[in-house]
């Protein structure tokens, strides 16, 4: 009996063959053995010092940031709680006390 590779999504060892494809009974993922899926890999977002960021993290602003279209400034040391990672130029979506909803670039924050 041949051993089948584990599921690339959830690493389950219970994959089975269905025709030319392999199927994972735990997560339902189907794939063709030997093919790599470039579109399924998540983008890794790092802060200014190289720490990996995740949804829900708390970060600290490392530079005064002017708020576009306003006279407000996000000061150095401002803590931003419960960030959300998004795709695009500004990779952090957050809510800052006293300012409101805004997008930040990960190069201007560090993980707290």
C-alpha positions, 0 to 999 in steps of 0.5 A, spaced: 500 500 500 502 506 498 502 512 503 499 518 500 501 525 502 498 529 508 493 535 506 497 541 504 491 546 508 490 542 514 496 537 514 491 531 516 494 524 514 487 521 512 487 524 505 484 519 500 485 518 492 479 520 488 481 518 481 486 523 479 485 527 485 487 527 492 481 529 497 482 531 505 476 528 509 477 533 514 477 540 511 474 538 504 480 540 500 481 537 493 488 537 490 492 534 484 499 531 487 505 534 485 502 541 483 503 547 487 498 552 489 501 559 489 494 563 490 492 559 497 498 562 501 497 567 505 501 574 505 506 575 511 505 582 514 511 584 518 512 590 522 518 595 522 523 591 526 521 584 522 516 581 527 510 578 524 503 581 525 496 577 525 489 579 526 487 582 533 495 584 535 496 590 538 501 595 535 505 602 537 506 607 532 513 609 531 513 615 527 508 621 527 503 620 522 499 626 518 492 624 517 490 625 510 485 631 509 485 633 516 489 637 521 490 631 526 496 627 527 497 620 530 503 621 535 509 617 536 507 611 541 500 611 540 497 604 541 493 601 536 489 595 539 485 589 535 488 590 528 486 587 522 490 585 516 488 587 509 490 587 502 493 593 499 498 599 500 496 600 507 496 593 510 493 594 517 485 596 518 484 599 525 480 604 529 484 609 533 481 613 539 480 620 538 481 619 530 477 613 528 477 608 522 483 608 518 489 604 514 496 604 516 502 601 513 506 596 517 512 599 516 510 605 521 508 600 527 511 595 531 508 590 535 507 591 542 
